[in-house]
Structure formats: structure tokens, C-alpha cells
Amino acid sequence: VRDGVYGKASPVVRETLTAFAQRWIRRKRIDGVRQGTLDHYVRTLERFILPHLGELIVDSIASRDVFWWRDKAGALRKPDGKQYSQWTMAGWMAVLRNLLSDAAVEFDLPRDPSKGVPGFRKPRSPRAGRYLRPNELRDFLALVEEHWQEHYALTVVLAIFGLRWGEATALRLQDVDWEAGEIRVAQSQVRGKVTATKTDSVRLLPLTEPVREVLQEHLA
């Protein structure tokens, strides 16, 4: 998948989903998709999608194939026997929908075969705390970046620093000290009304390099 070259498919050649995915990844790279998101696509395709659907001819894939894959993928287990998380499986489905949507456009298919196929729903189970594990957070951020780019920087700040919603949305450009490498959290907002933070405190957060890059790209 990593080394594919994207180009317009010949209408004469019937292409497998694996071959199309190789070109699709190359196109995403040309389009400027972040490397972390590309890695997520490649990992998902190689481990969870192409082993099951890769040999199918793209213009012959139907909704029943996507339903079959969904049932197959939903039954997969980790090496320790545990079920994959809801966010992880939703990430797989998002990649497949993205791939098939682009294929439908390129091959002029009458219908995107993933449309109408429901996403994953995981029954609630007892779990200590309400948090995302590292792999869940990675997959969630990849989803946000792909589908809600305008909210990506805010989501990263919320996830990395654990700020309250009001604190994160009250941050101003002058609260970021690029030279000192710090973010100053001194206020909060509720429905547009800005006040002091809930604890009336001022906190200094480290402006880590990954967060710096995200913010700079957001402001560019």
C-alpha cells in the first residue's frame, strides 16, 4: 500500500481493491494529508480491510460485500482475546468508506457500495473511568483530522492537556508564548461570556513540539 503510484485508472483494466488502495494512498499523500493519518490509513488497510476485500474487483464490490466485511471485522479480536474498541472499529469503517467513495467517483460507479451500511455499535461494558486509551485517541484524532479539519487543533489541545471545554475555547493567540514554549490558561468562557477559570487559577502548560506544529498549521 505504501509504495503505490496514483494515476487515472484505465477503463479497460478491471482493478482490484488492493491495487486501487495503493494509488489512493499516493493520492492522499499528494493532497497533503498528514503522515500520521497516512500511517493510520496504511495500517488499517493492510491489517483489517485488504486481507478480506483486497482481491475483489473494484467495480464489482456491492453493499453485501461491505456488510460481510463489517460482520467479519466486528468479530476480530486482539491477541489477548479482547474486542477492539468502538473508536478503533469506527476508524476502520471510516477508512473503507473514504476509499470506496473515491473509487465510486473514479470508476463512475452508479453507487458507493458503503452507503447505507451502518457503522459499528459496541455494547456497553463495565469500565473504570471514562477515557480513551492511546490507540483509541490516535484513531479518534485521525478521524477528526480527516472529517473535521477545522476542529483538529482544538481537539488536540483538549486531548493533550485535558483542559475543560470553556478553558480551551477561551484561549487567545496572546496566551501562546512561542519563545518560552508555554500556553497560559487564565480564563474560561460559557456561551460567549468570558470569566476567570473555575478555580480562579492561572496555569502554564508546556508547548510541546507536536502541539506547536498543529497550532502553527492551524494559524497558517
Summary of the structure (lengths in Angstrom):
residues: 220
radius of gyration: 20.8
end to end distance: 30.8
largest distance: 67.8
contacts: 567
relative contact order: 0.09
helix: 52%
strand: 10%
